[in-house]
């Protein structure tokens, strides 16, 4: 029988004449009798369609008003007030027929009557909450309208909706999602909450996820590395939960290391120090980031020419400074300089200026009035004077920025380049030598004495030689084979070829006399120097200013290598116009030769120095380069220093027309 709890109410009863509890009547008589029904109130729980078991049993009791005891033997007539709700049979069994209320009457001989109230209703067995799981997508900040409506429905045992059940709502995480009495859930913070609907003692739940509208944020940077003082513009892109880009988003930018990088509200980053900075962009509670490695803004290698200097800074950026009247700086000069004896203004740069920003360089070389560099693509780029074809572009080179053009030589690629007075030479990636430009003295080595506007290989008998070093001087060239044998070619008027003769120039490579094996070689104005495998230095050629370092000066050319006095453990040598400098394994730099412009770096500005002397300042260098009348080097700490003539700003210290006979710090590259 499908019934639950019982609730009793008082029924009606007739009071008849009393009789003794044990009185036996001779016939049915209702005098003094009363009837009652139990239970007086009951509920039958039924689904929409009543089942045979949806019943309740009523019991009628006849009592004597005289004795107060039960009396048997009386027939009871049962009836229902609404047979569509419930029917009752002769035994008092009430059967549900439909939902509602019915009164069941027990009739005693038509004179006395008792009644019971029967309710046929549905029992709430479960609460269904829909949707059972959903998400509220929110932006930052979360607003009042970030809601979802839940629906709670009471169901009976067969899943049929039960009407009239009162449902209450509760959230398991009120700080994340709150719910009101009508089931409206409002998002308050990101996270998850369980919403419970309770009615008639049973409950149902729904899971609410409060999620950000933004699925991901991607931050893009045009570079992964940059120099101190660079400015980098970052961009951010937000993607929604549907993996589509969200337009019109605003981002909050932040740098994780303010000592390395700062960032403004537009994503513009200023790099203020060395190190690594992570920059983040946040939108709709989601953060994306990118990292930028910041390295010092400093020159790492350089080469000195005629009153100008060029170098490569960190990240392969090219810089030049000094005289720039024929575009040898590779970029427009930003100052004007002049000599006292020639007050005509000359374009110049008194601090390093960047050239060819579209190219990343591995090395540069400065010569007389032109310069060249090796790009990261292993192409040669040149700029400056091109009267002898020394730019190597064949008049059809591709301009990359300002005045830099690309030397053309088919598919050949290069790993080093050297620029002389009006010619240049380069070493290919296969260790083959090429030269171009002026060839009046045979300095191109191709046995033709014809200027070339494009790189060409050496003469037939020498074009297959493998070289480890090349160095272009004023009008001659020298090189070392991979075995360390020295060859020179070009002008020999001062014995700078080292062949033991000054009578003839050579338009093909000629072996340097003496049979020495070298690891470094440098061709200067009218002399040449080289480092032997044992760390000693040998020089030959012009010695009018003591530039051979042999302890004296002479107008008589030295036509074979002679040792430089009191110098050992040398790893680098650089021959200038009339002076020479060398660097030892420990980083000490020694110079000798003309001191007329302070280029030897010992404080002297007149006369000559015939033997090596240390450069003042107790600095330790990792490279050194001697030019026309000034010298520069990079120290082991990464600082750049120059000394000598500064007439055209070649010292790069933001001053002009003031020679300095001791190392001066070059300004930070711009």
Secondary structure in CASP SS format (residue, H / E / C, confidence):
PFRMAT SS
TARGET T0000
AUTHOR 0000-0000-0000
METHOD secondary structure of the structure
MODEL  1
X C 1.00
X C 1.00
X E 1.00
X E 1.00
X E 1.00
X E 1.00
X C 1.00
X C 1.00
X C 1.00
X C 1.00
X C 1.00
X C 1.00
X C 1.00
X C 1.00
X C 1.00
X C 1.00
X C 1.00
X C 1.00
X C 1.00
X C 1.00
X C 1.00
X C 1.00
X C 1.00
X C 1.00
X C 1.00
X C 1.00
X C 1.00
X C 1.00
X C 1.00
X C 1.00
X C 1.00
X C 1.00
X E 1.00
X E 1.00
X E 1.00
X E 1.00
X E 1.00
X E 1.00
X C 1.00
X C 1.00
X E 1.00
X E 1.00
X E 1.00
X E 1.00
X E 1.00
X C 1.00
X C 1.00
X C 1.00
X C 1.00
X C 1.00
X C 1.00
X C 1.00
X C 1.00
X C 1.00
X E 1.00
X E 1.00
X E 1.00
X C 1.00
X E 1.00
X E 1.00
X E 1.00
X E 1.00
X E 1.00
X E 1.00
X C 1.00
X C 1.00
X C 1.00
X C 1.00
X C 1.00
X E 1.00
X C 1.00
X C 1.00
X C 1.00
X C 1.00
X C 1.00
X E 1.00
X E 1.00
X E 1.00
X E 1.00
X E 1.00
X C 1.00
X C 1.00
X C 1.00
X C 1.00
X C 1.00
X E 1.00
X E 1.00
X E 1.00
X C 1.00
X C 1.00
X C 1.00
X C 1.00
X E 1.00
X E 1.00
X E 1.00
X E 1.00
X C 1.00
X C 1.00
X C 1.00
X E 1.00
X E 1.00
X E 1.00
X E 1.00
X E 1.00
X E 1.00
X E 1.00
X E 1.00
X E 1.00
X C 1.00
X C 1.00
X C 1.00
X E 1.00
X E 1.00
X E 1.00
X E 1.00
X E 1.00
X E 1.00
X E 1.00
X E 1.00
X E 1.00
X E 1.00
X C 1.00
X C 1.00
X C 1.00
X C 1.00
X E 1.00
X E 1.00
X E 1.00
X E 1.00
X E 1.00
X C 1.00
X C 1.00
X E 1.00
X E 1.00
X E 1.00
X E 1.00
X E 1.00
X E 1.00
X C 1.00
X C 1.00
X C 1.00
X C 1.00
X C 1.00
X C 1.00
X C 1.00
X C 1.00
X E 1.00
X E 1.00
X E 1.00
X C 1.00
X E 1.00
X E 1.00
X E 1.00
X E 1.00
X E 1.00
X C 1.00
X C 1.00
X C 1.00
X C 1.00
X C 1.00
X E 1.00
X C 1.00
X C 1.00
X C 1.00
X C 1.00
X C 1.00
X C 1.00
X E 1.00
X E 1.00
X E 1.00
X E 1.00
X C 1.00
X C 1.00
X C 1.00
X C 1.00
X C 1.00
X E 1.00
X E 1.00
X E 1.00
X C 1.00
X C 1.00
X C 1.00
X C 1.00
X E 1.00
X E 1.00
X E 1.00
X E 1.00
X C 1.00
X C 1.00
X C 1.00
X E 1.00
X E 1.00
X E 1.00
X E 1.00
X E 1.00
X E 1.00
X E 1.00
X E 1.00
X E 1.00
X C 1.00
X C 1.00
X E 1.00
X E 1.00
X E 1.00
X E 1.00
X E 1.00
X E 1.00
X E 1.00
X E 1.00
X E 1.00
X E 1.00
X E 1.00
X C 1.00
X E 1.00
X E 1.00
X E 1.00
X E 1.00
X E 1.00
X E 1.00
X E 1.00
X C 1.00
X C 1.00
X C 1.00
X C 1.00
X E 1.00
X E 1.00
X E 1.00
X C 1.00
X C 1.00
X C 1.00
X E 1.00
X E 1.00
X E 1.00
X C 1.00
X E 1.00
X E 1.00
X E 1.00
X E 1.00
X E 1.00
X E 1.00
X C 1.00
X C 1.00
X C 1.00
X C 1.00
X E 1.00
X E 1.00
X C 1.00
X C 1.00
X C 1.00
X C 1.00
X C 1.00
X E 1.00
X E 1.00
X E 1.00
X E 1.00
X C 1.00
X C 1.00
X C 1.00
X C 1.00
X C 1.00
X E 1.00
X E 1.00
X E 1.00
X C 1.00
X C 1.00
X C 1.00
X C 1.00
X E 1.00
X E 1.00
X E 1.00
X E 1.00
X C 1.00
X C 1.00
X C 1.00
X E 1.00
X E 1.00
X E 1.00
X E 1.00
X E 1.00
X E 1.00
X E 1.00
X E 1.00
X E 1.00
X C 1.00
X C 1.00
X E 1.00
X E 1.00
X E 1.00
X E 1.00
X E 1.00
X E 1.00
X E 1.00
X E 1.00
X E 1.00
X E 1.00
X C 1.00
X C 1.00
X C 1.00
X E 1.00
X E 1.00
X E 1.00
X E 1.00
X E 1.00
X E 1.00
X C 1.00
X C 1.00
X C 1.00
X E 1.00
X E 1.00
X E 1.00
X E 1.00
X E 1.00
X E 1.00
X H 1.00
X H 1.00
X H 1.00
X C 1.00
X E 1.00
X E 1.00
X E 1.00
X E 1.00
X E 1.00
X E 1.00
X C 1.00
X C 1.00
X C 1.00
X C 1.00
X C 1.00
X C 1.00
X C 1.00
X C 1.00
X C 1.00
X C 1.00
X C 1.00
X E 1.00
X E 1.00
X E 1.00
X E 1.00
X E 1.00
X C 1.00
X C 1.00
X E 1.00
X E 1.00
X E 1.00
X E 1.00
X E 1.00
X E 1.00
X E 1.00
X E 1.00
X E 1.00
X E 1.00
X E 1.00
X E 1.00
X E 1.00
X E 1.00
X C 1.00
X C 1.00
X C 1.00
X C 1.00
X C 1.00
X E 1.00
X E 1.00
X E 1.00
X E 1.00
X E 1.00
X E 1.00
X C 1.00
X C 1.00
X C 1.00
X E 1.00
X E 1.00
X E 1.00
X E 1.00
X E 1.00
X E 1.00
X C 1.00
X C 1.00
X C 1.00
X C 1.00
X E 1.00
X E 1.00
X E 1.00
X E 1.00
X E 1.00
X C 1.00
X C 1.00
X C 1.00
X C 1.00
X C 1.00
X C 1.00
X C 1.00
X C 1.00
X C 1.00
X C 1.00
X C 1.00
X C 1.00
X C 1.00
X C 1.00
X E 1.00
X E 1.00
X E 1.00
X C 1.00
X C 1.00
X E 1.00
X E 1.00
X E 1.00
X C 1.00
X C 1.00
X C 1.00
X C 1.00
X C 1.00
X C 1.00
X C 1.00
X E 1.00
X E 1.00
X E 1.00
X E 1.00
X E 1.00
X E 1.00
X C 1.00
X C 1.00
X C 1.00
X E 1.00
X E 1.00
X E 1.00
X E 1.00
X E 1.00
X E 1.00
X C 1.00
X C 1.00
X C 1.00
X C 1.00
X E 1.00
X E 1.00
X E 1.00
X E 1.00
X E 1.00
X C 1.00
X C 1.00
X C 1.00
X C 1.00
X C 1.00
X C 1.00
X C 1.00
X C 1.00
X C 1.00
X C 1.00
X C 1.00
X C 1.00
X C 1.00
X C 1.00
X E 1.00
X E 1.00
X E 1.00
X E 1.00
X E 1.00
X E 1.00
X C 1.00
X C 1.00
X C 1.00
X C 1.00
X C 1.00
X C 1.00
X C 1.00
X C 1.00
X C 1.00
X E 1.00
X E 1.00
X E 1.00
X E 1.00
X E 1.00
X E 1.00
X C 1.00
X C 1.00
X C 1.00
X E 1.00
X E 1.00
X E 1.00
X E 1.00
X E 1.00
X E 1.00
X C 1.00
X C 1.00
X C 1.00
X C 1.00
X E 1.00
X E 1.00
X E 1.00
X E 1.00
X E 1.00
X C 1.00
X C 1.00
X C 1.00
X C 1.00
X C 1.00
X C 1.00
X C 1.00
X C 1.00
X C 1.00
X C 1.00
X C 1.00
X C 1.00
X C 1.00
X C 1.00
X C 1.00
X E 1.00
X E 1.00
X E 1.00
X E 1.00
X E 1.00
X E 1.00
X C 1.00
X C 1.00
X C 1.00
X C 1.00
X C 1.00
X C 1.00
X E 1.00
X E 1.00
X E 1.00
X E 1.00
X E 1.00
X E 1.00
X C 1.00
X C 1.00
X C 1.00
X E 1.00
X E 1.00
X E 1.00
X E 1.00
X E 1.00
X E 1.00
X C 1.00
X C 1.00
X C 1.00
X C 1.00
X E 1.00
X E 1.00
X E 1.00
X E 1.00
X E 1.00
X E 1.00
X E 1.00
X C 1.00
X C 1.00
X C 1.00
X C 1.00
X C 1.00
X C 1.00
X C 1.00
X C 1.00
X C 1.00
X C 1.00
X E 1.00
X E 1.00
X E 1.00
X E 1.00
X E 1.00
X E 1.00
X E 1.00
X E 1.00
X E 1.00
X E 1.00
X C 1.00
X C 1.00
X C 1.00
X C 1.00
X C 1.00
X C 1.00
X E 1.00
X E 1.00
X E 1.00
X E 1.00
X E 1.00
X E 1.00
X C 1.00
X C 1.00
X C 1.00
X E 1.00
X E 1.00
X E 1.00
X E 1.00
X E 1.00
X E 1.00
X C 1.00
X C 1.00
X C 1.00
X C 1.00
X E 1.00
X E 1.00
X E 1.00
X E 1.00
X E 1.00
X E 1.00
X C 1.00
X C 1.00
X C 1.00
X C 1.00
X C 1.00
X C 1.00
X C 1.00
X C 1.00
X C 1.00
X C 1.00
X C 1.00
X C 1.00
X C 1.00
X E 1.00
X E 1.00
X E 1.00
X E 1.00
X E 1.00
X E 1.00
X E 1.00
X C 1.00
X C 1.00
X C 1.00
X C 1.00
X C 1.00
X C 1.00
X E 1.00
X E 1.00
X E 1.00
X E 1.00
X E 1.00
X E 1.00
X C 1.00
X C 1.00
X C 1.00
X E 1.00
X E 1.00
X E 1.00
X E 1.00
X E 1.00
X E 1.00
X C 1.00
X C 1.00
X C 1.00
X C 1.00
X E 1.00
X E 1.00
X E 1.00
X E 1.00
X E 1.00
X C 1.00
X C 1.00
X C 1.00
X C 1.00
X C 1.00
X C 1.00
X C 1.00
X C 1.00
X C 1.00
X C 1.00
X C 1.00
X C 1.00
X C 1.00
X C 1.00
X C 1.00
X E 1.00
X E 1.00
X E 1.00
X E 1.00
X E 1.00
X E 1.00
X C 1.00
X C 1.00
X C 1.00
X C 1.00
X C 1.00
END
